[in-house]
Protein backbone atom coordinates (compact mmCIF):
# COMPACT_ATOMS: atom_id res chain seq x y z
CA UNK A 1 0.00 0.00 0.00
CA UNK A 2 1.45 3.34 -0.99
CA UNK A 3 1.73 6.12 1.58
CA UNK A 4 -0.58 9.11 1.23
CA UNK A 5 -1.02 12.43 3.00
CA UNK A 6 -3.73 12.43 5.64
CA UNK A 7 -3.65 16.14 6.44
CA UNK A 8 -7.20 17.44 5.98
CA UNK A 9 -5.98 21.01 6.17
CA UNK A 10 -3.77 20.56 3.13
CA UNK A 11 -6.70 19.86 0.81
CA UNK A 12 -7.97 22.71 -1.26
CA UNK A 13 -10.21 20.81 -3.65
CA UNK A 14 -13.99 20.46 -3.51
CA UNK A 15 -14.00 16.70 -3.95
CA UNK A 16 -16.54 15.18 -1.57
CA UNK A 17 -15.85 11.79 -0.06
CA UNK A 18 -18.34 10.24 2.31
CA UNK A 19 -18.02 7.79 5.18
CA UNK A 20 -20.75 5.93 7.04
CA UNK A 21 -19.44 4.70 10.40
CA UNK A 22 -21.76 2.08 11.87
CA UNK A 23 -21.90 1.94 15.69
CA UNK A 24 -25.57 1.23 16.40
CA UNK A 25 -25.51 -2.48 17.25
CA UNK A 26 -25.76 -4.28 20.59
CA UNK A 27 -22.43 -6.19 20.32
CA UNK A 28 -24.09 -9.42 21.45
CA UNK A 29 -21.24 -11.76 20.52
CA UNK A 30 -18.58 -9.56 22.10
CA UNK A 31 -20.45 -9.38 25.40
CA UNK A 32 -19.77 -5.65 25.80
CA UNK A 33 -20.20 -2.65 23.58
CA UNK A 34 -17.57 -2.79 20.85
CA UNK A 35 -17.44 0.98 20.44
CA UNK A 36 -16.20 1.29 24.03
CA UNK A 37 -13.45 -1.32 23.81
CA UNK A 38 -10.07 0.16 24.86
CA UNK A 39 -7.97 0.91 21.78
CA UNK A 40 -4.53 2.41 22.26
CA UNK A 41 -3.90 6.09 22.90
CA UNK A 42 -7.23 7.05 21.34
CA UNK A 43 -9.05 5.71 24.37
CA UNK A 44 -11.87 3.68 22.88
CA UNK A 45 -12.37 1.98 19.54
CA UNK A 46 -14.98 4.57 18.56
CA UNK A 47 -12.61 7.44 19.35
CA UNK A 48 -9.89 5.74 17.32
CA UNK A 49 -12.22 5.61 14.32
CA UNK A 50 -13.23 9.25 14.71
CA UNK A 51 -9.60 10.39 15.00
CA UNK A 52 -8.56 8.43 11.92
CA UNK A 53 -11.54 9.63 9.89
CA UNK A 54 -10.81 13.21 10.89
CA UNK A 55 -7.26 12.83 9.59
CA UNK A 56 -8.38 11.25 6.34
CA UNK A 57 -9.55 12.79 3.07
CA UNK A 58 -13.17 12.17 4.01
CA UNK A 59 -15.24 15.36 3.81
CA UNK A 60 -18.62 14.04 4.94
CA UNK A 61 -18.46 11.74 7.95
CA UNK A 62 -21.66 10.27 9.36
CA UNK A 63 -21.65 8.34 12.64
CA UNK A 64 -24.72 6.13 13.06
CA UNK A 65 -25.67 5.37 16.66
CA UNK A 66 -28.50 3.32 18.14
CA UNK A 67 -27.97 1.08 21.16
CA UNK A 68 -26.65 3.14 24.10
CA UNK A 69 -26.54 6.22 21.88
CA UNK A 70 -26.62 8.58 24.87
CA UNK A 71 -23.42 7.01 26.19
CA UNK A 72 -21.59 7.12 22.86
CA UNK A 73 -22.65 10.52 21.53
CA UNK A 74 -20.39 12.53 23.91
CA UNK A 75 -17.33 10.75 22.47
CA UNK A 76 -18.01 12.45 19.14
CA UNK A 77 -18.30 15.94 20.65
CA UNK A 78 -14.65 16.85 19.99
CA UNK A 79 -14.96 15.97 16.31
CA UNK A 80 -17.10 18.81 14.89
CA UNK A 81 -16.72 17.51 11.35
CA UNK A 82 -18.61 14.33 12.30
CA UNK A 83 -22.38 14.31 11.91
CA UNK A 84 -24.12 12.05 14.43
CA UNK A 85 -27.42 10.46 13.44
CA UNK A 86 -29.57 8.08 15.45
CA UNK A 87 -31.08 4.91 14.02
CA UNK A 88 -34.13 4.30 16.18
CA UNK A 89 -34.71 1.02 14.33
CA UNK A 90 -31.23 -0.43 14.89
CA UNK A 91 -32.68 -3.67 16.25
CA UNK A 92 -33.98 -4.45 12.76
CA UNK A 93 -30.43 -5.09 11.54
CA UNK A 94 -27.35 -3.52 10.03
CA UNK A 95 -29.09 -2.51 6.81
CA UNK A 96 -31.29 -0.07 8.72
CA UNK A 97 -28.15 1.72 9.95
CA UNK A 98 -26.66 1.83 6.46
CA UNK A 99 -29.87 3.41 5.18
CA UNK A 100 -29.83 5.94 8.01
CA UNK A 101 -26.24 6.89 7.28
CA UNK A 102 -26.72 7.07 3.51
CA UNK A 103 -29.74 9.34 3.92
CA UNK A 104 -27.57 11.72 5.97
CA UNK A 105 -24.94 12.04 3.23
CA UNK A 106 -25.31 14.86 0.70
CA UNK A 107 -25.94 14.41 -2.96
CA UNK A 108 -22.79 14.82 -5.00
CA UNK A 109 -20.39 12.70 -2.98
CA UNK A 110 -17.94 11.01 -5.33
CA UNK A 111 -17.44 7.89 -3.21
CA UNK A 112 -18.76 6.38 0.02
CA UNK A 113 -16.93 4.10 2.46
CA UNK A 114 -19.06 1.96 4.76
CA UNK A 115 -17.11 1.13 7.93
CA UNK A 116 -18.27 -0.90 10.93
CA UNK A 117 -16.97 0.18 14.34
CA UNK A 118 -15.56 -3.32 14.89
CA UNK A 119 -13.36 -3.02 11.79
CA UNK A 120 -10.47 -0.64 12.65
CA UNK A 121 -9.33 1.35 9.62
CA UNK A 122 -6.28 3.66 9.71
CA UNK A 123 -6.57 6.97 7.86
CA UNK A 124 -3.78 6.02 5.46
CA UNK A 125 -5.62 2.85 4.44
CA UNK A 126 -8.89 4.68 3.85
CA UNK A 127 -7.15 7.36 1.80
CA UNK A 128 -5.43 4.69 -0.28
CA UNK A 129 -8.77 3.03 -1.02
CA UNK A 130 -10.41 6.33 -1.93
CA UNK A 131 -7.53 7.11 -4.27
CA UNK A 132 -7.70 3.69 -5.92
CA UNK A 133 -11.43 4.03 -6.39
CA UNK A 134 -11.24 7.52 -7.87
CA UNK A 135 -8.57 6.45 -10.35
CA UNK A 136 -10.33 3.23 -11.31
CA UNK A 137 -13.41 2.65 -13.38
CA UNK A 138 -15.32 0.27 -11.11
CA UNK A 139 -18.47 1.17 -9.20
CA UNK A 140 -17.32 -0.76 -6.14
CA UNK A 141 -13.78 -1.09 -4.79
CA UNK A 142 -13.02 -3.91 -2.34
CA UNK A 143 -9.72 -4.05 -0.39
CA UNK A 144 -7.82 -7.31 -0.14
CA UNK A 145 -4.90 -8.74 1.78
CA UNK A 146 -2.98 -11.62 0.21
CA UNK A 147 -5.96 -12.40 -1.99
CA UNK A 148 -8.56 -12.35 0.78
CA UNK A 149 -11.41 -9.86 0.48
CA UNK A 150 -11.69 -7.39 3.32
CA UNK A 151 -13.20 -4.05 4.28
CA UNK A 152 -14.15 -1.28 4.11
CA UNK A 153 -15.83 -1.36 0.70
CA UNK A 154 -15.90 1.86 -1.31
CA UNK A 155 -19.07 2.56 -3.29
CA UNK A 156 -19.30 5.03 -6.12
CA UNK A 157 -21.38 8.10 -5.37
CA UNK A 158 -23.77 7.11 -8.14
CA UNK A 159 -24.83 4.19 -5.91
CA UNK A 160 -25.94 6.44 -3.04
CA UNK A 161 -29.61 5.88 -3.84
CA UNK A 162 -29.05 2.12 -3.65
CA UNK A 163 -27.33 2.44 -0.27
CA UNK A 164 -30.37 4.36 0.93
CA UNK A 165 -32.55 1.39 0.01
CA UNK A 166 -30.60 -1.62 1.29
CA UNK A 167 -32.57 -4.23 3.18
CA UNK A 168 -31.49 -7.09 5.44
CA UNK A 169 -34.03 -9.32 3.72
CA UNK A 170 -31.89 -9.09 0.57
CA UNK A 171 -28.57 -9.24 2.47
CA UNK A 172 -27.92 -5.51 2.48
CA UNK A 173 -24.64 -4.51 0.84
CA UNK A 174 -24.17 -8.00 -0.60
CA UNK A 175 -27.12 -7.42 -2.88
CA UNK A 176 -25.62 -4.13 -4.08
CA UNK A 177 -22.35 -5.95 -4.83
CA UNK A 178 -24.16 -8.75 -6.65
CA UNK A 179 -26.16 -6.26 -8.69
CA UNK A 180 -22.93 -4.68 -9.90
CA UNK A 181 -20.74 -7.79 -9.93
CA UNK A 182 -19.33 -6.83 -13.33
CA UNK A 183 -18.07 -3.53 -11.89
CA UNK A 184 -16.30 -4.64 -8.71
CA UNK A 185 -12.56 -4.12 -8.41
CA UNK A 186 -10.42 -5.98 -5.89
CA UNK A 187 -7.43 -3.92 -4.70
CA UNK A 188 -4.48 -5.51 -2.91
CA UNK A 189 -3.55 -3.31 0.05
CA UNK A 190 -0.72 -5.19 1.74
CA UNK A 191 -2.46 -4.41 5.03
CA UNK A 192 -3.87 -7.12 7.35
CA UNK A 193 -6.08 -4.41 8.86
CA UNK A 194 -8.60 -5.00 6.08
CA UNK A 195 -9.31 -8.46 7.52
CA UNK A 196 -9.91 -7.34 11.11
CA UNK A 197 -13.40 -8.02 12.40
CA UNK A 198 -13.88 -7.82 16.16
CA UNK A 199 -16.86 -10.09 16.67
CA UNK A 200 -15.72 -12.05 19.75
CA UNK A 201 -13.33 -11.43 22.66
CA UNK A 202 -10.65 -13.60 21.05
CA UNK A 203 -10.90 -11.52 17.85
CA UNK A 204 -10.35 -8.39 19.91
CA UNK A 205 -7.22 -9.78 21.57
CA UNK A 206 -5.76 -10.86 18.23
CA UNK A 207 -6.50 -7.43 16.76
CA UNK A 208 -4.76 -5.68 19.65
CA UNK A 209 -1.66 -7.79 19.11
CA UNK A 210 -1.66 -7.03 15.38
CA UNK A 211 -2.23 -3.31 15.86
CA UNK A 212 0.17 -2.83 18.79
CA UNK A 213 2.84 -1.24 16.63
CA UNK A 214 0.36 1.35 15.28
CA UNK A 215 -1.49 2.30 18.46
C-alpha positions, 0 to 999 in steps of 0.5 A: 500500500502506498503512503498518502497524506492524511492532512485534511488542512492541506486539501484545497479541492472540492471533492466530496468523499463520504463515510458511514461509520456504523456503531448502532448495534448491541455487540451481542457476541462480544459481550460488551459494547464494541465501540467502548473497547479500549484501543490504544492512545485514542481511548476507545475503539470509537474514538480511534475511528473518529480520530482516523476519519478526521485525519483522512480525506473524508469530507462528509463523515456520518456516525450512526448510533443506536444502542446506548446512543446517549453514552456514545454521543459525547465521544463524538463531541470533539470531532465537529466535522462528524455528523451524528445520526440516530437509528431508532430502528437499529434492532432491525439489523445492520441494513437499517443503519446503512440506510440511516447513514446514507440518507444523511450524506449529501448528494454529489459525494464522489465515493462512500466508504461503509465502515463498521466500528468493529473493523479498525481502519487507519486513515492512510488505508482509507485514503489509499482506497479512496484514491484507488477508487477515484482512479479506477473505473469500477463502481465498487472497490473492495480491499484485499490482503494476500488475496482475501477480500476485506473491508471497508468497501468503497461505493461510487457516489452514483450508488448512493440511492441504492445504499439508501434502500438496502434491506437485510431481507436481501442481504444488504450490501451484498445485494448491491455488490451482486447487482454490480458484480461486473463492476467490482474491483479488488485492490491488494492493500498489503495491510492485514487491517482489512481483515480485522473483524472484532466479533468475539473477545478472542478476535479483539485480543488478536487485533490488539496484538496485530495493531500494537505497533500502530497504536 
